[in-house]
Structure formats: C-alpha cells, structure tokens
Amino acid sequence: MVALNNLKVDKGSGMPVNPVIHSYYADKCKAKKKNVAVGAVMHKICNIIFAMLRDNKPFELITPQEHCKRYLAAHPGKAENVA
C-alpha cells in the first residue's frame, strides 16, 4: 500500500507525490512489467525505512544526484566508485 501511495500523481497539479520514487518506477517500467516494477519500488521503500531506523534519522526527500554530492562531501577519497 505504501508503494502505491508513493506512485500516485496529484490530480490538481499533475505532479507525483514522491517524484524520486515515481521516476524510479517509470525507469523500471521501461524494461519490466508493471507488477515487477511495483515490487522493486516496495523493496526500495523498505530499504529507505530500514536505513532511517538504523541511522535514527527522519525521512528526507533528496534526488540521487544530491545524494551523490553529499556522499562525495563525506567521503572525499571515494570519487572513483560513484556513478
């Protein structure tokens, strides 16, 4: 249910509720069936929830590019491993 709620598009503005998860879902739908893509979204959301519990931090919506910038700032010697 959480995965489907994150994939919804707001009727008034036409914008996705969670644009990061929605773009991930759209990318998965290009190569996989929709049910498989929803399963991948559920797995991604579970990973996010467990990381929040592990790190004891609140949810923060960031793009993958912003995540890479923050990672490089925290780990300056690992630039060759970042996509």
MDTraj code that builds the backbone (N, CA, C; nanometers):
import mdtraj as md
import numpy as np

residues = "MET VAL ALA LEU ASN ASN LEU LYS VAL ASP LYS GLY SER GLY MET PRO VAL ASN PRO VAL ILE HIS SER TYR TYR ALA ASP LYS CYS LYS ALA LYS LYS LYS ASN VAL ALA VAL GLY ALA VAL MET HIS LYS ILE CYS ASN ILE ILE PHE ALA MET LEU ARG ASP ASN LYS PRO PHE GLU LEU ILE THR PRO GLN GLU HIS CYS LYS ARG TYR LEU ALA ALA HIS PRO GLY LYS ALA GLU ASN VAL ALA".split()
xyz = np.array([
    [0.0813, -0.1181, 0.0000],
    [0.0000, 0.0000, 0.0000],
    [0.0868, 0.1261, 0.0000],
    [0.1968, 0.1230, 0.0746],
    [0.2862, 0.2392, 0.0791],
    [0.3463, 0.2648, -0.0583],
    [0.3806, 0.1570, -0.1281],
    [0.4400, 0.1732, -0.2611],
    [0.3410, 0.2391, -0.3567],
    [0.2171, 0.1961, -0.3536],
    [0.1169, 0.2539, -0.4432],
    [0.0883, 0.3997, -0.4092],
    [0.0905, 0.4339, -0.2802],
    [0.0699, 0.5729, -0.2406],
    [0.1836, 0.6620, -0.2882],
    [0.3036, 0.6103, -0.2942],
    [0.4177, 0.6880, -0.3418],
    [0.4176, 0.7042, -0.4934],
    [0.3433, 0.6210, -0.5630],
    [0.3381, 0.6282, -0.7088],
    [0.2237, 0.7152, -0.7599],
    [0.1382, 0.7621, -0.6708],
    [0.0235, 0.8426, -0.7123],
    [0.0673, 0.9776, -0.7683],
    [-0.0169, 1.0301, -0.8567],
    [0.0045, 1.1623, -0.9149],
    [-0.1070, 1.2528, -0.8650],
    [-0.0715, 1.3713, -0.8164],
    [-0.1695, 1.4669, -0.7649],
    [-0.2592, 1.5136, -0.8790],
    [-0.3898, 1.5051, -0.8590],
    [-0.4848, 1.5407, -0.9654],
    [-0.4826, 1.6895, -0.9972],
    [-0.4653, 1.7727, -0.8977],
    [-0.4687, 1.9173, -0.9203],
    [-0.3482, 1.9679, -0.9967],
    [-0.2298, 1.9290, -0.9528],
    [-0.1076, 1.9813, -1.0147],
    [-0.0487, 1.8879, -1.1197],
    [-0.0856, 1.7606, -1.1166],
    [-0.0295, 1.6655, -1.2114],
    [0.1113, 1.6203, -1.1747],
    [0.1580, 1.6601, -1.0563],
    [0.2916, 1.6222, -1.0100],
    [0.2827, 1.4959, -0.9249],
    [0.3847, 1.4086, -0.9328],
    [0.3844, 1.2890, -0.8472],
    [0.3984, 1.3261, -0.6995],
    [0.3423, 1.2427, -0.6135],
    [0.3519, 1.2644, -0.4699],
    [0.4984, 1.2567, -0.4261],
    [0.5691, 1.1557, -0.4756],
    [0.7114, 1.1385, -0.4477],
    [0.7834, 1.1299, -0.5825],
    [0.8401, 1.2405, -0.6314],
    [0.8976, 1.2392, -0.7659],
    [1.0169, 1.1450, -0.7826],
    [1.0933, 1.1225, -0.6767],
    [1.2097, 1.0337, -0.6861],
    [1.1637, 0.8893, -0.7064],
    [1.0690, 0.8447, -0.6253],
    [1.0173, 0.7079, -0.6386],
    [0.9415, 0.6924, -0.7702],
    [0.8682, 0.7948, -0.8102],
    [0.7925, 0.7865, -0.9361],
    [0.8859, 0.7754, -1.0567],
    [0.9962, 0.8490, -1.0587],
    [1.0908, 0.8377, -1.1704],
    [1.1607, 0.7017, -1.1696],
    [1.1895, 0.6480, -1.0497],
    [1.2473, 0.5133, -1.0378],
    [1.1503, 0.4105, -1.0953],
    [1.0225, 0.4254, -1.0616],
    [0.9192, 0.3350, -1.1127],
    [0.9084, 0.3459, -1.2651],
    [0.9101, 0.4674, -1.3173],
    [0.9000, 0.4867, -1.4627],
    [1.0187, 0.4232, -1.5345],
    [1.1382, 0.4344, -1.4776],
    [1.2557, 0.3717, -1.5373],
    [1.2442, 0.2198, -1.5358],
    [1.1932, 0.1647, -1.4267],
    [1.1763, 0.0195, -1.4168],
    [1.0706, -0.0303, -1.5146],
    [0.9649, 0.0489, -1.5372],
    [0.8574, 0.0081, -1.6272],
    [0.9032, -0.0003, -1.7727],
    [1.0120, 0.0674, -1.8064],
    [1.0626, 0.0610, -1.9440],
    [1.1134, -0.0780, -1.9787],
    [1.1699, -0.1496, -1.8794],
    [1.2296, -0.2794, -1.9061],
    [1.1532, -0.3959, -1.8431],
    [1.0683, -0.3680, -1.7439],
    [0.9999, -0.4742, -1.6698],
    [0.8488, -0.4566, -1.6770],
    [0.7775, -0.5599, -1.6372],
    [0.6327, -0.5499, -1.6253],
    [0.5987, -0.4607, -1.5071],
    [0.4770, -0.4071, -1.5077],
    [0.4371, -0.3128, -1.4026],
    [0.4381, -0.3758, -1.2639],
    [0.3947, -0.4999, -1.2528],
    [0.3952, -0.5656, -1.1219],
    [0.5372, -0.5834, -1.0690],
    [0.6297, -0.6137, -1.1561],
    [0.7700, -0.6289, -1.1162],
    [0.8267, -0.4930, -1.0738],
    [0.7885, -0.3879, -1.1455],
    [0.8342, -0.2534, -1.1103],
    [0.7791, -0.2100, -0.9751],
    [0.6541, -0.2437, -0.9453],
    [0.5960, -0.2120, -0.8142],
    [0.6698, -0.2893, -0.7056],
    [0.7080, -0.4131, -0.7329],
    [0.7869, -0.4912, -0.6376],
    [0.9217, -0.4263, -0.6105],
    [0.9849, -0.3715, -0.7148],
    [1.1130, -0.3021, -0.6972],
    [1.0949, -0.1754, -0.6139],
    [0.9833, -0.1057, -0.6332],
    [0.9537, 0.0139, -0.5539],
    [0.9330, -0.0247, -0.4075],
    [0.8614, -0.1351, -0.3828],
    [0.8409, -0.1801, -0.2453],
    [0.9741, -0.2127, -0.1783],
    [1.0631, -0.2786, -0.2518],
    [1.1949, -0.3117, -0.1980],
    [1.2743, -0.1852, -0.1666],
    [1.2693, -0.0870, -0.2549],
    [1.3408, 0.0386, -0.2336],
    [1.2869, 0.1121, -0.1113],
    [1.1547, 0.1142, -0.0947],
    [1.0952, 0.1809, 0.0207],
    [1.1329, 0.1087, 0.1501],
    [1.1362, -0.0244, 0.1468],
    [1.1800, -0.0993, 0.2665],
    [1.3243, -0.0651, 0.3018],
    [1.4108, -0.0545, 0.2014],
    [1.5499, -0.0174, 0.2276],
    [1.5584, 0.1223, 0.2886],
    [1.4768, 0.2140, 0.2406],
    [1.4760, 0.3505, 0.2955],
    [1.4298, 0.3485, 0.4404],
    [1.3241, 0.2728, 0.4686],
    [1.2711, 0.2666, 0.6050],
    [1.3734, 0.2060, 0.7002],
    [1.4381, 0.0977, 0.6609],
    [1.5370, 0.0350, 0.7483],
    [1.6592, 0.1244, 0.7686],
    [1.6985, 0.2004, 0.6663],
    [1.8095, 0.2945, 0.6832],
    [1.7720, 0.4056, 0.7802],
    [1.6465, 0.4501, 0.7757],
    [1.6005, 0.5530, 0.8695],
    [1.6043, 0.4997, 1.0129],
    [1.5604, 0.3754, 1.0313],
    [1.5628, 0.3152, 1.1642],
    [1.7056, 0.2920, 1.2123],
    [1.7921, 0.2463, 1.1232],
    [1.9311, 0.2190, 1.1588],
    [2.0038, 0.3455, 1.2000],
    [1.9841, 0.4531, 1.1223],
    [2.0566, 0.5775, 1.1463],
    [1.9841, 0.6709, 1.2425],
    [1.8605, 0.6357, 1.2786],
    [1.7795, 0.7176, 1.3680],
    [1.7657, 0.8607, 1.3143],
    [1.7319, 0.8700, 1.1856],
    [1.7143, 0.9993, 1.1192],
    [1.5760, 1.0054, 1.0564],
    [1.5182, 1.1245, 1.0448],
    [1.3871, 1.1370, 0.9790],
    [1.4007, 1.1241, 0.8268],
    [1.2887, 1.0987, 0.7611],
    [1.2886, 1.0882, 0.6154],
    [1.3149, 1.2241, 0.5535],
    [1.3998, 1.2244, 0.4522],
    [1.4321, 1.3467, 0.3797],
    [1.4315, 1.3133, 0.2305],
    [1.3488, 1.3819, 0.1555],
    [1.3366, 1.3561, 0.0127],
    [1.4495, 1.4271, -0.0619],
    [1.5449, 1.3487, -0.1148],
    [1.6553, 1.4046, -0.1931],
    [1.6671, 1.3266, -0.3234],
    [1.7194, 1.3926, -0.4251],
    [1.7389, 1.3277, -0.5541],
    [1.8662, 1.2432, -0.5504],
    [1.8798, 1.1474, -0.6407],
    [2.0023, 1.0679, -0.6449],
    [2.1273, 1.1542, -0.6688],
    [2.1141, 1.2621, -0.7456],
    [2.2288, 1.3499, -0.7702],
    [2.2711, 1.4200, -0.6410],
    [2.1746, 1.4654, -0.5631],
    [2.2054, 1.5291, -0.4354],
    [2.2690, 1.4288, -0.3398],
    [2.2219, 1.3041, -0.3439],
    [2.2804, 1.2002, -0.2601],
    [2.4278, 1.1789, -0.2954],
    [2.4600, 1.1769, -0.4256],
    [2.5998, 1.1603, -0.4682],
    [2.6863, 1.2768, -0.4212],
    [2.6342, 1.3985, -0.4288],
    [2.7095, 1.5151, -0.3815],
    [2.7388, 1.5051, -0.2329],
    [2.6375, 1.4655, -0.1558],
    [2.6570, 1.4524, -0.0109],
    [2.7549, 1.3405, 0.0214],
    [2.7479, 1.2314, -0.0532],
    [2.8385, 1.1190, -0.0298],
    [2.9823, 1.1601, -0.0575],
    [3.0038, 1.2313, -0.1693],
    [3.1392, 1.2752, -0.2027],
    [3.1931, 1.3758, -0.1021],
    [3.1052, 1.4586, -0.0472],
    [3.1490, 1.5540, 0.0539],
    [3.1914, 1.4815, 0.1821],
    [3.1220, 1.3731, 0.2156],
    [3.1546, 1.2984, 0.3368],
    [3.2701, 1.2009, 0.3167],
    [3.2900, 1.1535, 0.1928],
    [3.3955, 1.0563, 0.1613],
    [3.4775, 1.1071, 0.0427],
    [3.5677, 1.2000, 0.0639],
    [3.6402, 1.2604, -0.0498],
    [3.7281, 1.1642, -0.1281],
    [3.7745, 1.0559, -0.0689],
    [3.8638, 0.9636, -0.1387],
    [3.7937, 0.8586, -0.2219],
    [3.6609, 0.8583, -0.2250],
    [3.5864, 0.7533, -0.2942],
    [3.5223, 0.8021, -0.4234],
    [3.5781, 0.9012, -0.4877],
    [3.5174, 0.9601, -0.6073],
    [3.5129, 0.8628, -0.7242],
    [3.6047, 0.7678, -0.7307],
    [3.6075, 0.6773, -0.8452],
    [3.4972, 0.5724, -0.8418],
    [3.4359, 0.5488, -0.7245],
    [3.3325, 0.4467, -0.7121],
    [3.1914, 0.5019, -0.7315],
    [3.1758, 0.6319, -0.7397],
    [3.0435, 0.6919, -0.7508],
    [3.0028, 0.7016, -0.8963],
    [2.8773, 0.6629, -0.9249],
    [2.8284, 0.6672, -1.0638],
    [2.7988, 0.8068, -1.1087],
])
top = md.Topology()
chain = top.add_chain()
for i, resn in enumerate(residues, 1):
    res = top.add_residue(resn, chain, resSeq=i)
    for name in ("N", "CA", "C"):
        top.add_atom(name, md.element.get_by_symbol(name[0]), res)
traj = md.Trajectory(xyz[None], top)
